[in-house]
């Protein structure tokens, strides 16, 4: 029975530390995280897992930065196209000139090739919009069809699109800033039970003896760790849903 209690305690502690250490929106990557030992991790398995978790956190942060850079580049592209059109450039020339200065928009070279060769630019923009971070290129394709294929004030339409995308980006950043507080609070609340146990031990209540030395204590420990992990997961789920709310 004592071995079972110790094993249950070890599992609960590992799960609690693992959940708290995970980056936000990374729980769905658990299988990929534990699937292989990261490069450069030569220690035991726990060290390898921790190294992989840190690497995943860094990769997720880098991915978010890349997506933000792509969205900003699309806005710059729209601004540049509108400026070129306002200066009297033809639509295809305005697009190619604006795209030459941008490097953060994958698939843009195919769009410029379509503009130079007289192909369907709107269709090329739609294909490029399938890459994450380039979603606004689909809206640019709609503006292009309205202005070029059907006639219209293309410069004014694209300039309005750039303003709309800029407002959306500002709104997205504001939401992320507002959600940073609740996420930090959830992580802080997750570690408060450990602080309570330490305070109880300092007062002579001997909580560790109860939790680690008896079956009811082990059950309480398992239940508490599970509820703690569930609370962290639910908070992360709500924050992620709020970020994706249009």
Phi, psi and omega in degrees: 000320179298322179295322179296318180296315179297319179296316179298320178297316180297318179297316181296316179297317179298316180296318181297313179296321181296315182293317180295327183282341183293141173289159179298144180063025182246001183297327181290351180265012186301316182299316179293326181294316185270000187285331183211157179282131181291154178295135179090354179266103184253000182277193179293175185302314178303320178296321179295320179296316179298319178297320178295320179297318178295319178296322178294319178300317178295321180292323178294320177297316177297322179295317178298321179294321179295318179297318178296321178295321178295317179297319177295322179294323177296320177297317178298323178298315179297317178299315182294319179297315180298320179294316179296319179294320179295334178279358177097010179286148171297157186300313182296318179295320179298319180294312182294321179294320180291325184284337183296332184271359184249137180239353188260014182243099178297141178086358182288334179296323177294327178292315179294325176297319178296322179292321180289324184271359180076020178278185182284102182292320181299319179294322177295323177294321179296318178296319180292333181288350180286347175280137180300134183097341181257014188304328183291345177296335176294321176293322176297324177297320177297318177298321181296317179296319180295317186279323186263309185285325186247356180085138180161174180279084187296319182298315181293322181294314181292324177296320176295323177297318179299318178297319180296317179294324179294319177296320179295319179295319178297321178295319179296317179294324179294320178296315179299322179293320180290330180279345180297322179296307177302323179294316179295322178296319179297319179293322178295316179296331181292332181263355180297324176303322178296322177295321177297320177296320179295319179294319178297320178295323179294332179273000177087018182279345179055055179291329182294323178297320179291315184290320187258355184243006181214155179294315176301322178296319178296321178295318177298320179296315179298315181295318179296317179296321179295316179294323177297313179295321179297321178296318177297316180296317183293320177298316178297321179296316180295318180295319179295320178297321178294323179295323183273357181288128181274000000 
